[in-house]
Amino acid sequence: MSRILIYGANGYTGRLIAEEAVLRGIKPVLAGRNRDALDALAEQLKLTRRVFELTDPAEVARNLEGVELLLNCAGPFSQTAAPLLEASLDLRLHYLDITGEIDVFALCHHKHPRAKRQGIVVAPGVGFDVVPTDCAAAMLKRRLPDANKLVLAFEAGGGASPGTARTSIEGLAKGGRARIGGELVDVPLAWKTRTFERDGSQRSAMTIPWGDVYTAFVSTGIPDIETYMVMSPRTIARMRWLRHMKPLFGFGPVQRFLKERAAASSPGPDAGRREQTNCRVWGEVSNAAGAEARLALTTPNGYALTVQSALGIAQHVLDARPAGGYYTPSQLMGAEYVLGLPGVDLVE
């Protein structure tokens, strides 16, 4: 039997991970809800597949039998993480996913005592969300141990996948989030704006509810955390206007309509686009005395990095057998893990 099951293997990122796994000699079980798509992918990669919904806990448990690690690639993770995590805890198999959703990180973190008792690893966010930013936060904490403020930002090229697009629409109803005084605080969309320098030019950016608002606090203990994404000034202005529409975004039919539209218009970058685009990550910390430390990372396209980091972390969990419990990427792999991934460079 395979040691790894990929749920959502027929999705954009799940397929990329499955294809790379086969190239590495790994033979995961492919799983998800779309029978036709899974059949085609399983035939292409010469792998087994399991088709199951997540509504019946008994059915989920039956389909997870015989594997050691579940890698959840099916977003939005607000819909898939809870049933798959609960089944993983019941069956004592490791749970990993590629989420960037704050509430999913909180859900997983709250399961730490149980995961620790059962000796299984719970490690959400093993992709671009949030490996490079979490590692950057941990490296900066080493440089300035008494830091009390952390700013993280990224610029992603290449376009979004259908799953990422759906998750973004879901997030509109929740608004923004920041970490203030150690507490998660709701803030407006595009709460703050500022610029970050890249290659001699300034990039405009706005605050977004990135997963590090949760995970970087766990990794570093820094009480004030803001996360930014580079956007055009026009997009930032549009996001601020959308604050007035927040109640409407929480209405079910509106959510479904917008998610369908967003997914249809965001197929995800093709192989050529992934090769031609990259990402930049910035990190800054400061302390009460005004001392500061900064770093920046250049990474491959976010989906390309996700493939490498997710498989690397999954293999580490299976081979090194770390103690059970909840982990952020830097806690599990070390602060400099991201620097060992292909195409990642540290910019001082």
Secondary structure, DSSP 8 states (H G I E B T S, - for coil): --SEEEETTTSHHHHHHHHHHHHTT---EEEES-HHHHHHHHHHHT--EEE--SS-HHHHHHHTTT-SEEEE--S-HHHHHHHHHHHHHHHT-EEEE----HHHHHHHHHTHHHHHHHT-EEE---BTTBHHHHHHHHHHHHHSTT--EEEEEEEE-S---HHHHHHHHHHHTT-EEEEETTEEEEE-TT--EEEEEETTEEEEEEE---THHHHHHHHH--SEEEEEEE--HHHHHHHHHGGGGHHHHTSHHHHHHHHHHHHHT-----HHHHHH-EEEEEEEEE-TT--EEEEEEEEE-HHHHHHHHHHHHHHHHHHH---SEE--HHHHH-TTGGGGSTT-EEE-
